[in-house]
Amino acid sequence: YYIEWCCEDGGDSETTDFYPSGEPATASHTYASGTFVIRVTAIDINQAESDPSTLEVTMPRNKPVLNMFFLRFLQRFPHAFPMLRQLLGL
C-alpha cells in the first residue's frame, strides 16, 4: 500500500513509497505558522482506497511552560545541579 496525503497549506498532495501490508508508513512536511488540516488516504496495489482520515495540526507547537521554567532555573543557578546539567547537555 501507499499513502496519499495533502495539507490545506496550499501545497500539492504527496504520496509515500509502497509499504508491505501491516507496516507503518511515514511522511514529513514543513509547515508555516498557523493551523492546518492533514487529509490522508491509504491506497493498495489494486488502487482500492480507504476512507480519508484527517488531523488538525497547529504550528508552531507550544512548548510546555514547566520546561521553560526549569531551564531558566538551571541557567540562573548553574552550579545547583552539575550532574543533571551534564546529563542534559546544558
C-alpha positions in Angstrom: 0.0 0.0 0.0 1.0 3.6 -0.2 -0.3 6.8 1.5 -1.6 9.9 -0.4 -1.8 12.9 1.8 -2.4 16.6 1.4 -2.3 19.6 3.7 -4.5 22.7 3.5 -1.5 25.0 3.3 -1.5 25.4 -0.4 0.9 22.6 -1.1 0.4 19.8 -3.6 -0.7 16.4 -2.4 2.1 13.9 -1.9 2.5 10.1 -1.9 4.8 7.8 0.0 6.7 4.8 -1.3 4.9 1.4 -1.2 4.9 -0.3 2.2 4.2 -4.0 2.9 0.8 -4.7 4.4 0.8 -4.1 8.2 4.0 -2.0 8.1 3.7 1.6 9.4 4.1 4.4 6.8 5.9 7.7 7.5 5.9 11.0 5.8 7.0 14.5 6.7 6.1 18.1 5.7 7.3 21.6 6.7 4.6 24.0 7.8 4.4 27.7 8.1 2.8 29.2 11.2 -0.9 28.5 11.5 -3.5 25.7 11.9 -3.8 23.2 9.1 -5.8 20.0 8.4 -4.0 17.0 7.0 -6.1 14.6 4.9 -4.7 11.0 4.5 -5.9 8.1 2.3 -4.3 4.6 2.1 -4.3 3.0 -1.4 -3.5 -0.6 -2.0 -1.8 -2.2 -5.1 -5.3 -2.7 -6.7 -6.0 1.0 -6.3 -8.7 0.4 -3.6 -8.8 3.4 -1.3 -9.5 3.7 2.4 -11.9 6.4 3.7 -9.9 9.6 4.3 -8.7 10.4 7.8 -8.0 14.0 8.9 -5.8 15.5 11.6 -5.6 19.2 12.6 -2.1 20.5 13.2 -1.1 23.8 14.8 2.3 25.3 14.2 4.4 26.3 16.0 3.6 23.7 18.7 3.5 25.3 22.1 6.4 24.4 24.4 5.5 23.2 27.9 5.7 26.0 30.4 7.3 23.8 33.0 10.2 23.0 30.7 11.0 26.7 30.2 10.7 27.4 33.9 13.1 24.5 34.7 15.6 25.6 32.0 15.6 29.2 33.3 16.1 27.9 36.8 19.2 25.9 35.7 20.5 29.0 33.9 20.0 31.2 36.9 21.7 28.7 39.3 24.3 27.0 37.1 26.0 25.1 39.9 22.9 23.8 41.7 22.7 20.6 39.8 26.0 19.9 38.0 25.4 16.3 37.3 21.9 17.0 35.9 23.2 19.7 33.7 25.8 17.3 32.4 23.2 14.7 31.6 21.0 17.2 29.8 24.0 18.5 27.9 23.5 22.1 29.1 
